[in-house]
């Protein structure tokens, strides 16, 4: 892996850890805080297009495999 890819991957993880659901039942919640069942339901319905759908798909994989802890160091603190 080159340094550029590492930095790109780190930026994605930072954004994923801090991305908020823009609408619906979990509006303004971090994707990390949304239950796995919601992602399963959405997968069956069809994830939205664009970044939100990509991030929801990633979050489903992370949650399904019990890997939420990998995102915690990238989560920004609320003050």
C-alpha positions, 0 to 999 in steps of 0.5 A: 500500500502506498502512502497516498492510499493509506491517507485516502483510506484514513480520510474515508474512515474519519468521514465514515466514523463521523457521517450523520444520517441526513433523514428518516428515523435516525436523522442526525445520528452518526451511522456508527450509532444506528443499529445493524438491523436498520442496515439489514432492512435498508440492504433488502430495500436497496441502499440509496445512491451515492456516498450515503449508500456506500457508507451504509453498505460499509457500515453494514459490513463493519457491524456484521463482523463486529468491527465497530471498534475500528472506527472509534479512534476516528470519531470526533468528540462532541464538546 
